[in-house]
Amino acid sequence: MAFGTILGAIAVVAAIWIIYDVIVNNKGLSDGMKIFWIVFAVFFSIITAVIYYLVGRNQKNDLFRRKK
């Protein structure tokens, strides 16, 4: 019971961190990529937090940015 509560709290904190970082700190991402990270943060918060920390904060990995 306590393990599930702790894991749930970590998941909520991870999702809030991703959403905050995407909206406030990572203004260089395209709107499509911001929506992508927010949706994944809501559904897969802990896994998404790890992937976002390693890959997502880099603007050159933006899948929705138009090539010039």
N, C-alpha and C positions, 0 to 999 in steps of 0.2 A: 504494500500500500504506500509506504513512504517513498519507495523508488519511483513509482508512477507519478507521484506528486512532484518530486524533484525533477524528473524528466519533463513533465508538463511545464513546470516553471522555466526550465532552461529553453524549451521550445518557444514559449511566449516571448522571453527576453531576446532570443535569436531573431524571431520574426520582427519584433519592434526595432531592433538594431538595424536590420537590413532595410526596412521601410524608411527609417529615419535617415540612414546614410544615403540611400538612393535619392530621396527627395531633397535633403538639405545640403549634403556635402558633395554629391557627384552630379553637378549641373552639366557636365560635358556629355553625359549619355543622351542618346536620342529618346524620344517619348516612348517609342516601341520597346526599347530595352528596359526602360524604367518600369513599364507595365509588366513586362516579362519577369523581372526580378521580384516585384511586389506580389504577383500571383503565385509564383513559386515559393515565396517566403510564407505566404498564408498556408499553403498546403503541405510543404515539405521543409519546415523551418530549420531544423538542425542541419540537415544535409545541405540545404541551400546556403546556409550561413558559411559553411566550410568552403563550398565551391565559390561563393561570392567573394570571400576573403582572398582566395587564391587567384581567381581569374576575373571576376566581375568588375572590380574597381578600376581595371585598366581600360581606357577608352578605345584602344586599338582592337579590342575584342568585341566591339559593338556590332551585333549582327544586323541591326536595322539602319545603320548609318550609310548614307548614300556615298558612293565612291565618286570622287571628282576627277 
